[in-house]
Amino acid sequence: MALRETLASFRISASQWSVRLARQQSDQAIAFHNQLRKDDPTLLSRIDVAVGNAKAIAMAYARRLAYIRLNRRMGHQHAVQSTV
């Protein structure tokens, strides 16, 4: 079913923190996964940790690729260099 009205929207800006923090966010997620496994090895399997870590890295790259692709629309003067 198609709707004529907009239900939600968001803006993407080259200057927002998520562009700058993409690498830090994935590093923090990976550290969290690893710490959970270390604290309670029965909570997460090695496969769980490997998959979670791969997803964290993939999402950081996906986010960065989205910003690179949208950079033309955002303007080059505010572009942030890749942290990934």
Residue pairs with C-beta under 8 A, 6 or more apart in sequence:
12 66
12 67
12 70
12 74
13 19
13 74
13 78
14 67
14 71
14 74
14 75
14 78
14 79
14 80
15 78
15 80
18 25
18 63
19 63
19 64
19 67
19 80
19 83
20 80
20 83
21 83
22 60
22 63
22 64
22 83
22 84
23 60
23 83
23 84
24 83
25 56
25 60
26 56
26 57
26 59
26 60
26 84
29 52
29 53
29 56
30 52
30 53
30 56
30 57
33 44
33 48
33 49
33 52
33 53
33 56
34 49
34 53
36 43
36 44
36 49
37 43
37 44
37 46
37 48
37 49
44 52
60 84
61 84
64 82
64 83
64 84
67 74
67 80
68 82
71 79
